[in-house]
Amino acid sequence: MGPVVGGLILGVLENIASGYISAQLSSTFAFALIVIMLWIKPTGLVGQKVGKKV
């Protein structure tokens, strides 16, 4: 479910960025958005806590 939501958000924001900022910078904006999202929430958009196996 996380990759589907992430792909939709990324696609919409990339199209908005290409319309308002520049079409040439839209891929740079998309890459920066992915890096920022992984920095803020490394477990993913709908990440679940994983229990420790003993």
Residue frames as qw, qx, qy, qz and C-alpha x, y, z in Angstrom:
[[0.000, 0.885, 0.466, 0.000, 0.00, 0.00, 0.00],
 [0.352, -0.746, 0.066, 0.562, 2.88, 2.39, 0.77],
 [0.362, -0.135, 0.542, 0.746, 4.44, 2.34, -2.73],
 [0.147, 0.622, 0.669, 0.379, 1.06, 3.03, -4.32],
 [0.188, -0.922, -0.290, 0.172, 0.41, 6.04, -2.10],
 [0.431, -0.593, 0.258, 0.629, 3.99, 7.26, -2.51],
 [0.379, 0.149, 0.633, 0.659, 3.83, 6.93, -6.29],
 [0.061, 0.792, 0.556, 0.245, 0.60, 8.89, -6.49],
 [0.298, -0.890, -0.100, 0.330, 1.90, 11.65, -4.23],
 [0.469, -0.383, 0.420, 0.676, 5.19, 11.82, -6.13],
 [0.332, 0.383, 0.654, 0.561, 3.46, 11.97, -9.51],
 [0.035, -0.895, -0.435, -0.097, 1.06, 14.73, -8.47],
 [0.365, -0.836, 0.053, 0.407, 3.76, 16.83, -6.82],
 [0.500, -0.163, 0.507, 0.683, 6.12, 16.38, -9.78],
 [0.240, 0.592, 0.593, 0.491, 3.45, 17.62, -12.18],
 [0.188, -0.944, -0.261, 0.078, 2.66, 20.58, -9.95],
 [0.486, -0.621, 0.246, 0.564, 6.36, 21.43, -9.71],
 [0.447, 0.116, 0.571, 0.679, 6.78, 21.23, -13.49],
 [0.102, 0.780, 0.525, 0.324, 3.84, 23.59, -13.93],
 [0.267, -0.954, -0.126, 0.045, 4.86, 26.20, -11.38],
 [0.501, -0.680, 0.343, 0.412, 8.64, 25.97, -11.18],
 [0.275, 0.625, -0.581, -0.442, 10.20, 24.47, -14.30],
 [0.960, 0.161, -0.062, -0.222, 9.79, 21.32, -16.35],
 [0.604, 0.518, -0.544, 0.268, 13.55, 20.84, -16.36],
 [0.052, -0.432, 0.678, -0.592, 13.76, 20.88, -12.56],
 [0.804, -0.235, -0.028, -0.545, 10.84, 18.50, -11.97],
 [0.891, 0.049, -0.438, 0.111, 13.04, 15.39, -11.84],
 [0.322, 0.324, -0.537, 0.709, 15.39, 17.13, -9.41],
 [0.470, -0.340, 0.224, -0.783, 12.40, 18.08, -7.29],
 [0.914, -0.123, -0.244, -0.301, 11.16, 14.47, -7.33],
 [0.727, 0.170, -0.538, 0.392, 14.56, 13.14, -6.25],
 [0.038, 0.345, -0.459, 0.818, 14.80, 15.70, -3.46],
 [0.682, -0.297, 0.029, -0.667, 11.30, 14.79, -2.30],
 [0.916, -0.044, -0.397, -0.029, 12.23, 11.10, -2.11],
 [0.515, 0.241, -0.540, 0.620, 15.40, 11.86, -0.14],
 [0.234, -0.357, 0.319, -0.847, 13.54, 14.13, 2.29],
 [0.821, -0.239, -0.131, -0.502, 10.77, 11.57, 2.81],
 [0.864, 0.020, -0.464, 0.192, 13.28, 8.80, 3.54],
 [0.288, 0.313, -0.490, 0.761, 15.11, 11.07, 5.95],
 [0.437, -0.317, 0.217, -0.813, 11.93, 12.01, 7.83],
 [0.835, -0.086, 0.318, -0.440, 10.18, 8.64, 7.78],
 [0.113, 0.490, -0.835, -0.226, 12.61, 5.80, 6.96],
 [0.389, 0.077, 0.899, -0.187, 10.05, 3.06, 7.70],
 [0.054, 0.308, 0.757, 0.574, 7.87, 4.22, 4.82],
 [0.305, -0.301, -0.128, -0.894, 4.57, 6.04, 4.56],
 [0.803, -0.334, -0.092, -0.485, 2.52, 3.26, 6.15],
 [0.415, 0.375, -0.783, 0.275, 5.39, 1.54, 7.94],
 [0.813, -0.488, -0.200, -0.248, 4.66, -0.88, 10.72],
 [0.281, -0.700, 0.618, -0.221, 6.76, -1.52, 13.78],
 [0.794, 0.190, -0.575, -0.048, 8.56, -4.82, 13.59],
 [0.753, -0.609, 0.184, -0.164, 8.92, -6.86, 16.73],
 [0.059, 0.659, -0.749, 0.025, 12.29, -8.27, 17.70],
 [0.928, 0.002, -0.346, -0.134, 12.77, -12.00, 17.25],
 [0.395, -0.683, 0.577, -0.209, 14.52, -13.70, 20.11]]
